[in-house]
Amino acid sequence: KGRGRADTVARGLVDRAVERVQMHPPDLWRFEVPDRIRRYRHRADARAWPGRTGRADRRALEAVYLTALLARSTRFHLAASTWGLRAGMPAMAVSRASRRLRRQGYLRIGRPHTATIAALYRIRSPRSVTRGLPPREVPLSRLVDVALLGVSLVDELGFERRLLMHDGFRTAALGDDGWAVARWLSDELPIEAQRLARSTGVPPRRVGHVLEVLEAHGAASQSDDGWRRALEPFFFEAVGRIAIDAGTLGSLERDRDTYAKERARRDTKLAESPRSLVVTLPPVASWWSRWGLLGE
């Protein structure tokens, strides 16, 4: 519509952008990110994740929350290999979970990714998933964990982080269902098996099997009030024995070595690939003038 109109629109955009930056400094926004992720995570825990892939999707989403906390931003780059290491899942499994989470509205993607090349993601929290559902009862232990989000999940030695990545929750061991059940167990407050099934979306029979395995290895105990998990050191020692029995102990380290080799091969190919070199030369006349080949 003309240069004048374009100039007016551009100046208006710039003025509004500057005003927003002044009112919402980046540091303040990054400070607010953990609280936003806490609300997203609480909303995700307010619904069960049923179906054959429900717990895998929730576990992959937990690694997304971890990545957003580490990046201090709801937009971040994430490769499938790194995602899998943080979730304790194979890269192919998190790639499939990524597609399902995007369809459900939990993620948006800027560009596709490969196993070693990161994609640009933006985390979302669809309210339509829980809209119209009756309010779910969350145990006190989960509310405390939600309030302390960023302490246990980001800390490599924290319970939530270790639980997410542990080899005892690989597919051949307790799997995603076992991770979901163990995550809702508390070492203080008992919880009934039926309530675990409602909260996690894990079928009751599968919940019973997971609890039996945990009890057999000393990771959980049953009382008249419900189920409790063992104290943290004893719990992970018991889950380690489960990983040994299932043959999954060391899976995380093997994945790390595999992805490191894949990344090294990719870097080697990039280094060896032919690259075009563009050199900008000055005009020929300037060269001639420099060497006195042209007069004034």
FENMO-V37936 format. One record per residue. N is the residue number from 0. RES is the residue in three letters. SS is DSSP state (a for helix, b for strand, c for the rest). PHI is phi in degrees with one decimal (* if undefined). PSI is psi in whole degrees, 0 to 359 (999 if undefined). Layout:
{{N;RES;SS;PHI;PSI} {N;RES;SS;PHI;PSI}}
//
This chain:
{{0;LYS;c;*;20} {1;GLY;c;107.1;158} {2;ARG;a;-65.4;321} {3;GLY;a;-62.0;315} {4;ARG;a;-64.3;318} {5;ALA;a;-62.5;319} {6;ASP;a;-64.6;320} {7;THR;a;-63.7;314} {8;VAL;a;-63.1;317} {9;ALA;a;-63.5;316} {10;ARG;a;-64.6;322} {11;GLY;a;-63.5;318} {12;LEU;a;-61.6;316} {13;VAL;a;-64.7;317} {14;ASP;a;-61.3;317} {15;ARG;a;-67.9;323} {16;ALA;a;-65.1;316} {17;VAL;a;-63.9;320} {18;GLU;a;-64.1;320} {19;ARG;a;-67.1;319} {20;VAL;a;-62.3;321} {21;GLN;a;-67.9;324} {22;MET;a;-82.3;333} {23;HIS;c;-129.9;78} {24;PRO;c;-59.6;147} {25;PRO;a;-56.5;321} {26;ASP;a;-62.9;320} {27;LEU;a;-67.3;319} {28;TRP;a;-63.9;318} {29;ARG;a;-65.7;330} {30;PHE;a;-68.3;329} {31;GLU;a;-81.7;347} {32;VAL;a;-59.3;313} {33;PRO;a;-56.9;322} {34;ASP;a;-67.5;323} {35;ARG;a;-65.5;317} {36;ILE;a;-66.6;325} {37;ARG;a;-58.8;316} {38;ARG;a;-67.8;321} {39;TYR;a;-60.8;315} {40;ARG;a;-68.6;320} {41;HIS;a;-62.4;320} {42;ARG;a;-66.2;324} {43;ALA;a;-67.9;324} {44;ASP;a;-75.5;346} {45;ALA;c;-78.9;356} {46;ARG;c;-127.3;151} {47;ALA;c;-78.6;158} {48;TRP;c;-118.2;75} {49;PRO;c;-78.8;181} {50;GLY;c;92.4;171} {51;ARG;c;-66.1;329} {52;THR;c;-111.5;8} {53;GLY;a;-61.5;312} {54;ARG;a;-70.7;328} {55;ALA;a;-64.1;320} {56;ASP;a;-64.8;318} {57;ARG;a;-67.4;323} {58;ARG;a;-68.2;318} {59;ALA;a;-63.9;323} {60;LEU;a;-66.3;327} {61;GLU;a;-62.0;320} {62;ALA;a;-67.2;330} {63;VAL;a;-66.2;316} {64;TYR;a;-60.9;319} {65;LEU;a;-61.7;315} {66;THR;a;-63.7;319} {67;ALA;a;-63.7;323} {68;LEU;a;-66.8;319} {69;LEU;a;-66.4;323} {70;ALA;a;-82.4;347} {71;ARG;c;55.1;39} {72;SER;c;-158.9;150} {73;THR;c;-83.8;357} {74;ARG;b;-118.1;131} {75;PHE;b;-158.2;161} {76;HIS;b;-97.6;138} {77;LEU;b;-151.0;125} {78;ALA;c;-90.9;154} {79;ALA;a;-61.7;325} {80;SER;a;-65.7;314} {81;THR;a;-64.4;319} {82;TRP;a;-59.2;314} {83;GLY;a;-63.3;321} {84;LEU;a;-65.4;319} {85;ARG;a;-72.5;332} {86;ALA;a;-94.0;351} {87;GLY;c;68.8;31} {88;MET;c;-129.6;157} {89;PRO;c;-64.9;153} {90;ALA;a;-61.3;323} {91;MET;a;-64.8;323} {92;ALA;a;-67.1;318} {93;VAL;a;-72.2;332} {94;SER;a;-65.2;317} {95;ARG;a;-67.2;319} {96;ALA;a;-63.6;326} {97;SER;a;-60.3;316} {98;ARG;a;-63.6;320} {99;ARG;a;-68.9;320} {100;LEU;a;-65.8;327} {101;ARG;a;-69.6;322} {102;ARG;a;-66.0;326} {103;GLN;a;-80.7;350} {104;GLY;c;94.1;11} {105;TYR;c;-83.7;339} {106;LEU;b;-137.4;150} {107;ARG;b;-125.7;147} {108;ILE;b;-120.3;137} {109;GLY;c;-85.7;319} {110;ARG;c;-152.4;154} {111;PRO;c;-65.6;169} {112;HIS;c;-135.1;168} {113;THR;c;-120.4;190} {114;ALA;c;-64.4;327} {115;THR;c;-117.4;354} {116;ILE;c;-106.2;126} {117;ALA;c;-75.9;148} {118;ALA;b;-107.2;160} {119;LEU;b;-94.7;119} {120;TYR;b;-115.6;157} {121;ARG;b;-132.9;127} {122;ILE;b;-85.0;140} {123;ARG;c;-130.2;174} {124;SER;c;-144.7;92} {125;PRO;c;-69.4;120} {126;ARG;a;-74.2;338} {127;SER;a;-65.1;339} {128;VAL;a;-67.1;321} {129;THR;c;-103.2;357} {130;ARG;c;-68.6;133} {131;GLY;c;87.6;351} {132;LEU;c;-87.2;150} {133;PRO;c;-64.9;149} {134;PRO;c;-61.7;135} {135;ARG;c;-94.3;147} {136;GLU;c;-89.9;118} {137;VAL;c;-102.9;130} {138;PRO;c;-60.6;155} {139;LEU;a;-59.9;324} {140;SER;a;-62.3;324} {141;ARG;a;-72.1;324} {142;LEU;a;-65.0;320} {143;VAL;a;-64.1;319} {144;ASP;a;-64.2;319} {145;VAL;a;-63.1;321} {146;ALA;a;-66.8;329} {147;LEU;c;-98.1;21} {148;LEU;c;-57.5;137} {149;GLY;c;103.9;344} {150;VAL;c;-93.9;303} {151;SER;c;-81.2;327} {152;LEU;c;-76.4;320} {153;VAL;c;-78.7;326} {154;ASP;c;-67.0;125} {155;GLU;c;-64.4;337} {156;LEU;c;-99.6;2} {157;GLY;c;-72.7;156} {158;PHE;a;-61.2;312} {159;GLU;a;-62.4;318} {160;ARG;a;-66.1;314} {161;ARG;a;-65.3;322} {162;LEU;a;-63.9;319} {163;LEU;a;-64.7;323} {164;MET;a;-98.4;357} {165;HIS;c;-67.7;142} {166;ASP;a;-68.8;343} {167;GLY;a;-70.4;351} {168;PHE;a;-114.7;27} {169;ARG;c;-75.1;169} {170;THR;c;-59.8;319} {171;ALA;c;-73.1;345} {172;ALA;c;-100.9;240} {173;LEU;c;-83.8;340} {174;GLY;a;70.6;192} {175;ASP;a;-65.5;326} {176;ASP;a;-63.2;318} {177;GLY;a;-64.6;321} {178;TRP;a;-62.9;316} {179;ALA;a;-63.7;319} {180;VAL;a;-68.8;313} {181;ALA;a;-63.9;328} {182;ARG;a;-66.8;331} {183;TRP;a;-91.7;353} {184;LEU;c;-77.7;146} {185;SER;c;-122.8;151} {186;ASP;c;-87.1;0} {187;GLU;c;-119.8;309} {188;LEU;c;-98.4;127} {189;PRO;c;-74.9;155} {190;ILE;b;-141.2;139} {191;GLU;c;-79.1;155} {192;ALA;a;-64.5;322} {193;GLN;a;-63.7;323} {194;ARG;a;-70.1;325} {195;LEU;a;-61.0;318} {196;ALA;a;-64.7;318} {197;ARG;a;-67.3;323} {198;SER;a;-76.5;325} {199;THR;a;-98.6;339} {200;GLY;c;84.0;1} {201;VAL;c;-75.3;134} {202;PRO;c;-57.3;144} {203;PRO;a;-55.3;321} {204;ARG;a;-64.0;320} {205;ARG;a;-68.8;324} {206;VAL;a;-61.0;315} {207;GLY;a;-60.6;320} {208;HIS;a;-64.7;315} {209;VAL;a;-61.2;316} {210;LEU;a;-64.8;323} {211;GLU;a;-64.1;318} {212;VAL;a;-65.5;316} {213;LEU;a;-62.5;319} {214;GLU;a;-67.8;322} {215;ALA;a;-64.6;331} {216;HIS;c;-98.9;2} {217;GLY;c;84.8;15} {218;ALA;c;-88.7;343} {219;ALA;b;-148.7;160} {220;SER;b;-141.7;152} {221;GLN;b;-111.9;141} {222;SER;c;-133.6;185} {223;ASP;c;-65.5;332} {224;ASP;c;-84.5;339} {225;GLY;c;146.8;205} {226;TRP;b;-106.9;141} {227;ARG;b;-127.6;150} {228;ARG;b;-92.3;161} {229;ALA;c;-71.7;167} {230;LEU;c;-59.7;155} {231;GLU;a;-52.1;310} {232;PRO;a;-61.0;316} {233;PHE;a;-70.0;327} {234;PHE;a;-63.2;311} {235;PHE;a;-70.8;331} {236;GLU;a;-64.7;320} {237;ALA;a;-69.2;318} {238;VAL;a;-65.1;328} {239;GLY;a;-62.3;321} {240;ARG;a;-65.7;325} {241;ILE;a;-63.6;319} {242;ALA;a;-65.0;323} {243;ILE;a;-64.9;315} {244;ASP;a;-63.3;324} {245;ALA;a;-85.5;351} {246;GLY;c;76.9;21} {247;THR;c;-104.0;358} {248;LEU;c;-64.2;130} {249;GLY;c;94.3;2} {250;SER;a;-63.3;320} {251;LEU;a;-63.8;317} {252;GLU;a;-67.0;322} {253;ARG;a;-64.4;320} {254;ASP;a;-63.5;319} {255;ARG;a;-60.4;315} {256;ASP;a;-64.5;319} {257;THR;a;-63.4;313} {258;TYR;a;-68.2;326} {259;ALA;a;-64.9;320} {260;LYS;a;-67.6;319} {261;GLU;a;-62.9;319} {262;ARG;a;-66.8;322} {263;ALA;a;-65.7;319} {264;ARG;a;-64.0;320} {265;ARG;a;-63.6;317} {266;ASP;a;-64.6;324} {267;THR;a;-66.2;319} {268;LYS;a;-64.6;320} {269;LEU;a;-65.2;323} {270;ALA;a;-70.6;327} {271;GLU;a;-88.5;346} {272;SER;c;-71.0;143} {273;PRO;c;-68.3;136} {274;ARG;c;-120.8;143} {275;SER;c;-84.2;132} {276;LEU;c;-109.0;121} {277;VAL;c;-107.6;121} {278;VAL;c;-116.5;126} {279;THR;c;-93.4;118} {280;LEU;c;-100.8;149} {281;PRO;c;-71.2;164} {282;PRO;c;-56.8;150} {283;VAL;a;-60.2;324} {284;ALA;a;-61.7;325} {285;SER;a;-67.0;324} {286;TRP;a;-64.0;315} {287;TRP;a;-63.4;321} {288;SER;a;-64.6;322} {289;ARG;a;-63.7;323} {290;TRP;c;-93.4;11} {291;GLY;c;72.9;19} {292;LEU;c;-85.1;347} {293;LEU;c;-119.7;143} {294;GLY;c;-80.5;183} {295;GLU;c;-59.1;999}}
//
